[in-house]
Amino acid sequence: MNPALATLRSTPGIRRAWPTPDGTLTVELVDGTQGPRAGRIDSSGGLTLSPFGEDRKLSALGAGHTGRLVVHRLHKRAVVLSDDRAVKILRPGKASRVAEVSTALATACTAAGFGSAEVLAHTDDTVEFSLLPGRTLHELGDDGLDGWRALAAGWPAFAATALELPEHTAADEVEVLRTWLGHAQRFGSLERLDELAAAVDDTCAALLRTPDPAVTLHRDLHDKQALWDGQRLHLLDLDTAARGEAALDLANLLVHIDLREMQGTLTRADEARAIVGTAVDALGISAQRLAAYASASRLRLAFLYSFRPASAPWLGTWTDKALTRK
């Protein structure tokens, strides 16, 4: 086994890792005492953890932001929660764009009847957001179907909102998928890699066929990005937004329903799929484009979760699903 991958899978507390082209892994470890610790596993399998709440490339981390550290991706980002706000900490020069896009996307949320976090303040390397009420659709499981209905009902209006955003084309999605395949091949993180490579080739060919028209995308839409408070649906992490095919968001959402069904956290998955299907129909998404993006999402999730140790009990089953494309 690849030495870095062996360390990832044998070290208690690591909840996720991000592969890099140089053969190292950036990791986030939770030890149950303080919160997340960021670190790196080198190509020989050596693990180095940063001191809790410190990062030499995130200078704002610990600089007067009181609260609970809930996310720390080494040298990339951190999130601190306090009683009245969430502070996203980024590398210098990255925060203004996050604030700008998040503010712009509030227009799409309003059109859809969704709530979104207000940008309270920002600097060169931090963005402070208001807190939102509710629990994620993932947390709610079968109790969240009214939230799924609100999401599906409002999504066509969200997608139809005209905003100046970066393009994310089918070719961009092909690049994302091939990058994740490359990570899996470099680390040997999955079995059946030859079959998976062939499935990626087929999926990329399908993605590059005639596209549907571009709409406003969230670009990372899934059940952990939507909060339901019993009355209103609220969206998280709007800074990934782009213009692209509507099939990308809704296929990803449908594939996550499949994932939660397999994980056993959503037993009324057929109802959730039917609800999301109403948004698919309302947006006129072609069956071919939905299938292409769904295949890409299933494969990408197989690659991504192969670097999350807790996925081991079900990852093989999910890989089978990705290969059968169902």
C-alpha positions, 0 to 999 in steps of 0.5 A, a space after each residue: 500500500 502507498 505509505 501516505 495512504 497507509 498512514 491515513 488509514 491507520 491513524 485514529 481521528 483523521 476524518 478526511 484528507 485531500 490528495 496533492 499531485 506531489 504525493 502528500 496528503 493534507 489531513 484534518 484530525 479530530 482527537 476529541 479534546 480541542 477540535 480539528 487539527 490540520 496536518 500533512 502526511 508526506 510521501 513516505 508516510 510521516 505525519 506532521 500536525 500543526 499546533 491546534 489553531 495555528 497555521 503559518 499561511 492563515 495569519 488571521 487564525 487565532 488573531 482575535 477571533 473568539 469561538 470554536 474552531 470547526 474546520 481547518 484545512 492546512 494552508 487553505 481555510 478555517 472556520 470559527 463559530 461564535 455565538 453570533 457569527 461564522 468567520 471563514 479564514 482564508 489565505 490573504 487575497 482570497 476573502 474579497 471574492 468570497 464576500 462578493 460572490 456570497 453577497 451577489 448570490 443572496 439575490 438568487 436566494 431571495 428570488 427562490 424564497 431561500 435564506 442565506 448568510 449575510 456578509 457582516 464584514 470582511 478583510 483581505 483574509 476573513 469573511 464574517 457571516 451571520 448564523 442561519 437557523 435550522 438543521 441540515 437536510 442530512 441531519 434531519 433525514 426522513 424528518 426533512 422532507 418538507 425542506 426538500 420540498 422547499 428546496 425543489 420548489 425554489 430551485 428553478 427561480 434560483 437557477 433562473 436568476 441572471 448573475 455575472 459569475 464564472 463559467 463552469 462548463 462540461 469541459 471543466 467538469 471533465 477536468 475535475 473528474 480526471 483530476 480525482 481519477 489521477 489522485 486515486 491512481 497515484 495513491 492506489 486508494 481504490 480497487 478496480 482502478 482500470 474499470 474506474 478509468 474506463 468509466 471515467 472515459 465514458 462519462 467524460 465523452 457523455 459530458 462533452 456532448 451537446 450541453 443544455 443552456 447555462 443557468 446559475 449554479 451553486 456548484 456544490 449542492 447537496 444535503 449538507 448545504 441546505 438548512 431547514 428551520 421548519 419554515 424556510 430553506 437556507 443555503 450555505 457556502 455560496 462562494 462556489 457559484 458559477 454559470 453552467 448546466 442545471 443538470 450539474 446541481 440537481 444530479 449531484 443532489 440526486 446522487 447524494 440521496 442515493 448515498 444517504 440511502 445506502 448509508 442508512 440515514 435516509 429511508 424515504 429516499 424514493 420520496 426525496 428523489 421524486 421531490 427533486 425530480 419536480 425541479 428537474 422537470 421544471 428546468 427542462 433538464 434532458 435525461 441525457 445531461 442528467 445521466 452524464 452529470 450523475 455518473 460524474 458525481 458518483 465517480 467523483 464521490 467514490 474517489 473523494 471518499 476513498 481518502 476519508 477513512 470512515 467510508 471504509 464499510 460502504 465504499 466498495 458498495 458505492 464503487 460498484 454503484 458508480 461502475 454500474 451507473 445506477 
